[in-house]
Amino acid sequence: MVCWNGEAVVFAELKRHKKDRIRPTQPRWLEAALRVGLEPKNFLLVEWDLASE
């Protein structure tokens, strides 16, 4: 997911708890983005789950 407000941008990756994982290409994509000037604050990893109450 890409979110922005003016010049501020955040790339959010959503992963379902125990059902999803980081793919091998994703760390390489992050490293490339950091090399071209993006910062760690521009990235968010969200783990979610459907919990019954």
PDB file of N, H, CA, C and O in Angstrom:
ATOM      1  N   MET A   1       0.849  -1.137   0.000  1.00  0.00           N
ATOM      2  CA  MET A   1       0.000   0.000   0.000  1.00  0.00           C
ATOM      3  C   MET A   1       0.915   1.226   0.000  1.00  0.00           C
ATOM      4  O   MET A   1       1.911   1.265   0.721  1.00  0.00           O
ATOM      5  N   VAL A   2       0.571   2.213  -0.806  1.00  0.00           N
ATOM      6  H   VAL A   2      -0.238   2.182  -1.392  1.00  0.00           H
ATOM      7  CA  VAL A   2       1.322   3.472  -0.843  1.00  0.00           C
ATOM      8  C   VAL A   2       0.412   4.572  -0.340  1.00  0.00           C
ATOM      9  O   VAL A   2      -0.702   4.740  -0.836  1.00  0.00           O
ATOM     10  N   CYS A   3       0.883   5.321   0.642  1.00  0.00           N
ATOM     11  H   CYS A   3       1.788   5.185   1.045  1.00  0.00           H
ATOM     12  CA  CYS A   3       0.113   6.437   1.207  1.00  0.00           C
ATOM     13  C   CYS A   3       0.958   7.695   1.112  1.00  0.00           C
ATOM     14  O   CYS A   3       2.171   7.651   1.315  1.00  0.00           O
ATOM     15  N   TRP A   4       0.321   8.815   0.805  1.00  0.00           N
ATOM     16  H   TRP A   4      -0.665   8.851   0.640  1.00  0.00           H
ATOM     17  CA  TRP A   4       1.073  10.057   0.752  1.00  0.00           C
ATOM     18  C   TRP A   4       0.198  11.226   1.152  1.00  0.00           C
ATOM     19  O   TRP A   4      -1.030  11.180   1.077  1.00  0.00           O
ATOM     20  N   ASN A   5       0.878  12.271   1.577  1.00  0.00           N
ATOM     21  H   ASN A   5       1.875  12.308   1.637  1.00  0.00           H
ATOM     22  CA  ASN A   5       0.241  13.530   1.939  1.00  0.00           C
ATOM     23  C   ASN A   5       1.242  14.611   1.551  1.00  0.00           C
ATOM     24  O   ASN A   5       2.241  14.824   2.238  1.00  0.00           O
ATOM     25  N   GLY A   6       0.967  15.279   0.461  1.00  0.00           N
ATOM     26  H   GLY A   6       0.156  15.106  -0.097  1.00  0.00           H
ATOM     27  CA  GLY A   6       1.936  16.242  -0.055  1.00  0.00           C
ATOM     28  C   GLY A   6       3.174  15.497  -0.509  1.00  0.00           C
ATOM     29  O   GLY A   6       3.099  14.623  -1.373  1.00  0.00           O
ATOM     30  N   GLU A   7       4.319  15.841   0.075  1.00  0.00           N
ATOM     31  H   GLU A   7       4.380  16.551   0.777  1.00  0.00           H
ATOM     32  CA  GLU A   7       5.565  15.171  -0.291  1.00  0.00           C
ATOM     33  C   GLU A   7       5.913  14.006   0.627  1.00  0.00           C
ATOM     34  O   GLU A   7       6.877  13.284   0.375  1.00  0.00           O
ATOM     35  N   ALA A   8       5.131  13.818   1.695  1.00  0.00           N
ATOM     36  H   ALA A   8       4.347  14.405   1.900  1.00  0.00           H
ATOM     37  CA  ALA A   8       5.379  12.702   2.611  1.00  0.00           C
ATOM     38  C   ALA A   8       4.786  11.429   2.016  1.00  0.00           C
ATOM     39  O   ALA A   8       3.639  11.413   1.570  1.00  0.00           O
ATOM     40  N   VAL A   9       5.583  10.366   2.016  1.00  0.00           N
ATOM     41  H   VAL A   9       6.515  10.379   2.378  1.00  0.00           H
ATOM     42  CA  VAL A   9       5.127   9.093   1.457  1.00  0.00           C
ATOM     43  C   VAL A   9       5.490   7.950   2.405  1.00  0.00           C
ATOM     44  O   VAL A   9       6.556   7.951   3.021  1.00  0.00           O
ATOM     45  N   VAL A  10       4.583   6.976   2.509  1.00  0.00           N
ATOM     46  H   VAL A  10       3.717   6.976   2.008  1.00  0.00           H
ATOM     47  CA  VAL A  10       4.827   5.770   3.306  1.00  0.00           C
ATOM     48  C   VAL A  10       4.424   4.562   2.473  1.00  0.00           C
ATOM     49  O   VAL A  10       3.337   4.520   1.897  1.00  0.00           O
ATOM     50  N   PHE A  11       5.311   3.590   2.421  1.00  0.00           N
ATOM     51  H   PHE A  11       6.194   3.624   2.889  1.00  0.00           H
ATOM     52  CA  PHE A  11       5.033   2.313   1.784  1.00  0.00           C
ATOM     53  C   PHE A  11       4.719   1.335   2.912  1.00  0.00           C
ATOM     54  O   PHE A  11       5.568   1.089   3.769  1.00  0.00           O
ATOM     55  N   ALA A  12       3.517   0.778   2.921  1.00  0.00           N
ATOM     56  H   ALA A  12       2.827   0.977   2.225  1.00  0.00           H
ATOM     57  CA  ALA A  12       3.112  -0.150   3.972  1.00  0.00           C
ATOM     58  C   ALA A  12       2.929  -1.547   3.381  1.00  0.00           C
ATOM     59  O   ALA A  12       2.248  -1.729   2.372  1.00  0.00           O
ATOM     60  N   GLU A  13       3.541  -2.508   4.022  1.00  0.00           N
ATOM     61  H   GLU A  13       4.094  -2.360   4.842  1.00  0.00           H
ATOM     62  CA  GLU A  13       3.387  -3.905   3.618  1.00  0.00           C
ATOM     63  C   GLU A  13       2.572  -4.598   4.698  1.00  0.00           C
ATOM     64  O   GLU A  13       2.937  -4.564   5.874  1.00  0.00           O
ATOM     65  N   LEU A  14       1.468  -5.226   4.305  1.00  0.00           N
ATOM     66  H   LEU A  14       1.171  -5.254   3.350  1.00  0.00           H
ATOM     67  CA  LEU A  14       0.582  -5.900   5.245  1.00  0.00           C
ATOM     68  C   LEU A  14       0.782  -7.403   5.149  1.00  0.00           C
ATOM     69  O   LEU A  14       0.763  -7.980   4.062  1.00  0.00           O
ATOM     70  N   LYS A  15       0.974  -8.021   6.296  1.00  0.00           N
ATOM     71  H   LYS A  15       0.990  -7.553   7.179  1.00  0.00           H
ATOM     72  CA  LYS A  15       1.199  -9.463   6.361  1.00  0.00           C
ATOM     73  C   LYS A  15       0.246 -10.067   7.387  1.00  0.00           C
ATOM     74  O   LYS A  15       0.148  -9.584   8.515  1.00  0.00           O
ATOM     75  N   ARG A  16      -0.453 -11.122   6.988  1.00  0.00           N
ATOM     76  H   ARG A  16      -0.374 -11.514   6.071  1.00  0.00           H
ATOM     77  CA  ARG A  16      -1.351 -11.806   7.912  1.00  0.00           C
ATOM     78  C   ARG A  16      -0.538 -12.718   8.836  1.00  0.00           C
ATOM     79  O   ARG A  16       0.291 -13.505   8.381  1.00  0.00           O
ATOM     80  N   HIS A  17      -0.791 -12.596  10.120  1.00  0.00           N
ATOM     81  H   HIS A  17      -1.465 -11.957  10.490  1.00  0.00           H
ATOM     82  CA  HIS A  17      -0.081 -13.361  11.152  1.00  0.00           C
ATOM     83  C   HIS A  17      -0.161 -14.853  10.872  1.00  0.00           C
ATOM     84  O   HIS A  17      -1.252 -15.400  10.713  1.00  0.00           O
ATOM     85  N   LYS A  18       0.983 -15.510  10.810  1.00  0.00           N
ATOM     86  H   LYS A  18       1.870 -15.065  10.940  1.00  0.00           H
ATOM     87  CA  LYS A  18       1.138 -16.949  10.595  1.00  0.00           C
ATOM     88  C   LYS A  18       0.612 -17.437   9.246  1.00  0.00           C
ATOM     89  O   LYS A  18       0.560 -18.646   9.017  1.00  0.00           O
ATOM     90  N   LYS A  19       0.223 -16.533   8.350  1.00  0.00           N
ATOM     91  H   LYS A  19       0.265 -15.552   8.536  1.00  0.00           H
ATOM     92  CA  LYS A  19      -0.284 -16.948   7.043  1.00  0.00           C
ATOM     93  C   LYS A  19       0.535 -16.334   5.904  1.00  0.00           C
ATOM     94  O   LYS A  19       0.413 -16.760   4.755  1.00  0.00           O
ATOM     95  N   ASP A  20       1.346 -15.361   6.207  1.00  0.00           N
ATOM     96  H   ASP A  20       1.445 -15.015   7.140  1.00  0.00           H
ATOM     97  CA  ASP A  20       2.068 -14.611   5.189  1.00  0.00           C
ATOM     98  C   ASP A  20       3.489 -14.380   5.674  1.00  0.00           C
ATOM     99  O   ASP A  20       3.766 -14.484   6.869  1.00  0.00           O
ATOM    100  N   ARG A  21       4.383 -14.068   4.756  1.00  0.00           N
ATOM    101  H   ARG A  21       4.158 -13.984   3.785  1.00  0.00           H
ATOM    102  CA  ARG A  21       5.773 -13.799   5.140  1.00  0.00           C
ATOM    103  C   ARG A  21       6.402 -12.848   4.122  1.00  0.00           C
ATOM    104  O   ARG A  21       5.858 -12.610   3.043  1.00  0.00           O
ATOM    105  N   ILE A  22       7.547 -12.321   4.494  1.00  0.00           N
ATOM    106  H   ILE A  22       7.989 -12.514   5.370  1.00  0.00           H
ATOM    107  CA  ILE A  22       8.298 -11.445   3.600  1.00  0.00           C
ATOM    108  C   ILE A  22       8.844 -12.302   2.456  1.00  0.00           C
ATOM    109  O   ILE A  22       9.471 -13.335   2.691  1.00  0.00           O
ATOM    110  N   ARG A  23       8.605 -11.873   1.238  1.00  0.00           N
ATOM    111  H   ARG A  23       8.095 -11.034   1.047  1.00  0.00           H
ATOM    112  CA  ARG A  23       9.141 -12.586   0.078  1.00  0.00           C
ATOM    113  C   ARG A  23      10.603 -12.192  -0.127  1.00  0.00           C
ATOM    114  O   ARG A  23      11.005 -11.100   0.274  1.00  0.00           O
ATOM    115  N   PRO A  24      11.401 -13.059  -0.740  1.00  0.00           N
ATOM    116  CA  PRO A  24      12.834 -12.777  -0.913  1.00  0.00           C
ATOM    117  C   PRO A  24      13.117 -11.472  -1.669  1.00  0.00           C
ATOM    118  O   PRO A  24      14.152 -10.847  -1.440  1.00  0.00           O
ATOM    119  N   THR A  25      12.237 -11.062  -2.544  1.00  0.00           N
ATOM    120  H   THR A  25      11.396 -11.570  -2.730  1.00  0.00           H
ATOM    121  CA  THR A  25      12.470  -9.832  -3.305  1.00  0.00           C
ATOM    122  C   THR A  25      12.217  -8.565  -2.484  1.00  0.00           C
ATOM    123  O   THR A  25      12.719  -7.497  -2.832  1.00  0.00           O
ATOM    124  N   GLN A  26      11.459  -8.672  -1.418  1.00  0.00           N
ATOM    125  H   GLN A  26      11.051  -9.540  -1.136  1.00  0.00           H
ATOM    126  CA  GLN A  26      11.094  -7.472  -0.664  1.00  0.00           C
ATOM    127  C   GLN A  26      12.264  -6.819   0.064  1.00  0.00           C
ATOM    128  O   GLN A  26      12.361  -5.592   0.018  1.00  0.00           O
ATOM    129  N   PRO A  27      13.152  -7.540   0.728  1.00  0.00           N
ATOM    130  CA  PRO A  27      14.318  -6.874   1.324  1.00  0.00           C
ATOM    131  C   PRO A  27      15.203  -6.206   0.267  1.00  0.00           C
ATOM    132  O   PRO A  27      15.774  -5.145   0.522  1.00  0.00           O
ATOM    133  N   ARG A  28      15.319  -6.810  -0.898  1.00  0.00           N
ATOM    134  H   ARG A  28      14.855  -7.672  -1.105  1.00  0.00           H
ATOM    135  CA  ARG A  28      16.120  -6.200  -1.973  1.00  0.00           C
ATOM    136  C   ARG A  28      15.470  -4.900  -2.444  1.00  0.00           C
ATOM    137  O   ARG A  28      16.163  -3.920  -2.717  1.00  0.00           O
ATOM    138  N   TRP A  29      14.146  -4.893  -2.539  1.00  0.00           N
ATOM    139  H   TRP A  29      13.583  -5.690  -2.317  1.00  0.00           H
ATOM    140  CA  TRP A  29      13.424  -3.674  -2.936  1.00  0.00           C
ATOM    141  C   TRP A  29      13.648  -2.573  -1.899  1.00  0.00           C
ATOM    142  O   TRP A  29      13.889  -1.420  -2.256  1.00  0.00           O
ATOM    143  N   LEU A  30      13.567  -2.930  -0.618  1.00  0.00           N
ATOM    144  H   LEU A  30      13.371  -3.867  -0.328  1.00  0.00           H
ATOM    145  CA  LEU A  30      13.802  -1.963   0.458  1.00  0.00           C
ATOM    146  C   LEU A  30      15.220  -1.408   0.389  1.00  0.00           C
ATOM    147  O   LEU A  30      15.411  -0.196   0.487  1.00  0.00           O
ATOM    148  N   GLU A  31      16.208  -2.267   0.223  1.00  0.00           N
ATOM    149  H   GLU A  31      16.053  -3.252   0.143  1.00  0.00           H
ATOM    150  CA  GLU A  31      17.600  -1.811   0.131  1.00  0.00           C
ATOM    151  C   GLU A  31      17.788  -0.852  -1.037  1.00  0.00           C
ATOM    152  O   GLU A  31      18.477   0.159  -0.897  1.00  0.00           O
ATOM    153  N   ALA A  32      17.187  -1.152  -2.187  1.00  0.00           N
ATOM    154  H   ALA A  32      16.627  -1.974  -2.300  1.00  0.00           H
ATOM    155  CA  ALA A  32      17.299  -0.273  -3.353  1.00  0.00           C
ATOM    156  C   ALA A  32      16.639   1.071  -3.072  1.00  0.00           C
ATOM    157  O   ALA A  32      17.175   2.114  -3.447  1.00  0.00           O
ATOM    158  N   ALA A  33      15.501   1.057  -2.427  1.00  0.00           N
ATOM    159  H   ALA A  33      15.066   0.210  -2.122  1.00  0.00           H
ATOM    160  CA  ALA A  33      14.800   2.309  -2.112  1.00  0.00           C
ATOM    161  C   ALA A  33      15.627   3.175  -1.159  1.00  0.00           C
ATOM    162  O   ALA A  33      15.680   4.394  -1.317  1.00  0.00           O
ATOM    163  N   LEU A  34      16.268   2.552  -0.177  1.00  0.00           N
ATOM    164  H   LEU A  34      16.226   1.561  -0.049  1.00  0.00           H
ATOM    165  CA  LEU A  34      17.117   3.301   0.758  1.00  0.00           C
ATOM    166  C   LEU A  34      18.343   3.875   0.051  1.00  0.00           C
ATOM    167  O   LEU A  34      18.793   4.970   0.390  1.00  0.00           O
ATOM    168  N   ARG A  35      18.885   3.155  -0.921  1.00  0.00           N
ATOM    169  H   ARG A  35      18.520   2.266  -1.197  1.00  0.00           H
ATOM    170  CA  ARG A  35      20.052   3.654  -1.666  1.00  0.00           C
ATOM    171  C   ARG A  35      19.721   4.893  -2.495  1.00  0.00           C
ATOM    172  O   ARG A  35      20.594   5.731  -2.722  1.00  0.00           O
ATOM    173  N   VAL A  36      18.482   5.021  -2.948  1.00  0.00           N
ATOM    174  H   VAL A  36      17.773   4.340  -2.764  1.00  0.00           H
ATOM    175  CA  VAL A  36      18.132   6.181  -3.786  1.00  0.00           C
ATOM    176  C   VAL A  36      17.555   7.340  -2.971  1.00  0.00           C
ATOM    177  O   VAL A  36      17.062   8.311  -3.545  1.00  0.00           O
ATOM    178  N   GLY A  37      17.613   7.247  -1.631  1.00  0.00           N
ATOM    179  H   GLY A  37      18.014   6.459  -1.165  1.00  0.00           H
ATOM    180  CA  GLY A  37      17.270   8.408  -0.828  1.00  0.00           C
ATOM    181  C   GLY A  37      16.054   8.297   0.068  1.00  0.00           C
ATOM    182  O   GLY A  37      15.811   9.194   0.875  1.00  0.00           O
ATOM    183  N   LEU A  38      15.280   7.225  -0.046  1.00  0.00           N
ATOM    184  H   LEU A  38      15.478   6.496  -0.702  1.00  0.00           H
ATOM    185  CA  LEU A  38      14.185   7.066   0.911  1.00  0.00           C
ATOM    186  C   LEU A  38      14.776   6.703   2.262  1.00  0.00           C
ATOM    187  O   LEU A  38      15.917   6.248   2.343  1.00  0.00           O
ATOM    188  N   GLU A  39      14.003   6.904   3.327  1.00  0.00           N
ATOM    189  H   GLU A  39      13.076   7.273   3.262  1.00  0.00           H
ATOM    190  CA  GLU A  39      14.478   6.655   4.681  1.00  0.00           C
ATOM    191  C   GLU A  39      13.638   5.573   5.339  1.00  0.00           C
ATOM    192  O   GLU A  39      12.523   5.301   4.895  1.00  0.00           O
ATOM    193  N   PRO A  40      14.161   4.949   6.398  1.00  0.00           N
ATOM    194  CA  PRO A  40      13.371   3.920   7.088  1.00  0.00           C
ATOM    195  C   PRO A  40      11.988   4.407   7.519  1.00  0.00           C
ATOM    196  O   PRO A  40      11.043   3.618   7.556  1.00  0.00           O
ATOM    197  N   LYS A  41      11.856   5.689   7.843  1.00  0.00           N
ATOM    198  H   LYS A  41      12.624   6.330   7.813  1.00  0.00           H
ATOM    199  CA  LYS A  41      10.547   6.216   8.265  1.00  0.00           C
ATOM    200  C   LYS A  41       9.521   6.175   7.132  1.00  0.00           C
ATOM    201  O   LYS A  41       8.330   6.368   7.377  1.00  0.00           O
ATOM    202  N   ASN A  42       9.960   5.929   5.905  1.00  0.00           N
ATOM    203  H   ASN A  42      10.927   5.773   5.706  1.00  0.00           H
ATOM    204  CA  ASN A  42       9.048   5.840   4.769  1.00  0.00           C
ATOM    205  C   ASN A  42       8.434   4.451   4.605  1.00  0.00           C
ATOM    206  O   ASN A  42       7.670   4.222   3.668  1.00  0.00           O
ATOM    207  N   PHE A  43       8.759   3.524   5.504  1.00  0.00           N
ATOM    208  H   PHE A  43       9.380   3.710   6.266  1.00  0.00           H
ATOM    209  CA  PHE A  43       8.311   2.140   5.355  1.00  0.00           C
ATOM    210  C   PHE A  43       7.642   1.652   6.625  1.00  0.00           C
ATOM    211  O   PHE A  43       8.045   1.993   7.737  1.00  0.00           O
ATOM    212  N   LEU A  44       6.617   0.850   6.432  1.00  0.00           N
ATOM    213  H   LEU A  44       6.290   0.573   5.528  1.00  0.00           H
ATOM    214  CA  LEU A  44       5.849   0.328   7.557  1.00  0.00           C
ATOM    215  C   LEU A  44       5.495  -1.124   7.264  1.00  0.00           C
ATOM    216  O   LEU A  44       5.027  -1.448   6.172  1.00  0.00           O
ATOM    217  N   LEU A  45       5.717  -1.987   8.232  1.00  0.00           N
ATOM    218  H   LEU A  45       6.096  -1.724   9.119  1.00  0.00           H
ATOM    219  CA  LEU A  45       5.322  -3.383   8.129  1.00  0.00           C
ATOM    220  C   LEU A  45       4.202  -3.609   9.134  1.00  0.00           C
ATOM    221  O   LEU A  45       4.367  -3.364  10.329  1.00  0.00           O
ATOM    222  N   VAL A  46       3.055  -4.082   8.637  1.00  0.00           N
ATOM    223  H   VAL A  46       2.921  -4.281   7.666  1.00  0.00           H
ATOM    224  CA  VAL A  46       1.872  -4.276   9.477  1.00  0.00           C
ATOM    225  C   VAL A  46       1.525  -5.756   9.493  1.00  0.00           C
ATOM    226  O   VAL A  46       1.300  -6.359   8.444  1.00  0.00           O
ATOM    227  N   GLU A  47       1.483  -6.337  10.682  1.00  0.00           N
ATOM    228  H   GLU A  47       1.667  -5.847  11.534  1.00  0.00           H
ATOM    229  CA  GLU A  47       1.048  -7.722  10.817  1.00  0.00           C
ATOM    230  C   GLU A  47      -0.362  -7.706  11.393  1.00  0.00           C
ATOM    231  O   GLU A  47      -0.621  -7.044  12.397  1.00  0.00           O
ATOM    232  N   TRP A  48      -1.263  -8.432  10.758  1.00  0.00           N
ATOM    233  H   TRP A  48      -1.052  -8.970   9.942  1.00  0.00           H
ATOM    234  CA  TRP A  48      -2.651  -8.425  11.184  1.00  0.00           C
ATOM    235  C   TRP A  48      -3.159  -9.855  11.324  1.00  0.00           C
ATOM    236  O   TRP A  48      -2.541 -10.805  10.844  1.00  0.00           O
ATOM    237  N   ASP A  49      -4.304  -9.980  11.995  1.00  0.00           N
ATOM    238  H   ASP A  49      -4.807  -9.208  12.384  1.00  0.00           H
ATOM    239  CA  ASP A  49      -4.942 -11.272  12.170  1.00  0.00           C
ATOM    240  C   ASP A  49      -6.430 -11.037  12.433  1.00  0.00           C
ATOM    241  O   ASP A  49      -6.826  -9.980  12.925  1.00  0.00           O
ATOM    242  N   LEU A  50      -7.222 -12.008  12.108  1.00  0.00           N
ATOM    243  H   LEU A  50      -6.901 -12.867  11.709  1.00  0.00           H
ATOM    244  CA  LEU A  50      -8.645 -11.984  12.428  1.00  0.00           C
ATOM    245  C   LEU A  50      -8.830 -12.782  13.705  1.00  0.00           C
ATOM    246  O   LEU A  50      -8.751 -14.010  13.691  1.00  0.00           O
ATOM    247  N   ALA A  51      -9.072 -12.100  14.793  1.00  0.00           N
ATOM    248  H   ALA A  51      -9.136 -11.102  14.805  1.00  0.00           H
ATOM    249  CA  ALA A  51      -9.227 -12.772  16.080  1.00  0.00           C
ATOM    250  C   ALA A  51     -10.704 -12.792  16.460  1.00  0.00           C
ATOM    251  O   ALA A  51     -11.398 -11.782  16.338  1.00  0.00           O
ATOM    252  N   SER A  52     -11.170 -13.926  16.913  1.00  0.00           N
ATOM    253  H   SER A  52     -10.607 -14.746  17.012  1.00  0.00           H
ATOM    254  CA  SER A  52     -12.554 -13.995  17.384  1.00  0.00           C
ATOM    255  C   SER A  52     -12.599 -13.524  18.831  1.00  0.00           C
ATOM    256  O   SER A  52     -11.676 -13.764  19.609  1.00  0.00           O
ATOM    257  N   GLU A  53     -13.675 -12.861  19.169  1.00  0.00           N
ATOM    258  H   GLU A  53     -14.425 -12.666  18.537  1.00  0.00           H
ATOM    259  CA  GLU A  53     -13.808 -12.332  20.535  1.00  0.00           C
ATOM    260  C   GLU A  53     -14.717 -13.195  21.366  1.00  0.00           C
ATOM    261  O   GLU A  53     -14.944 -12.901  22.540  1.00  0.00           O
TER     262      GLU A  53
END
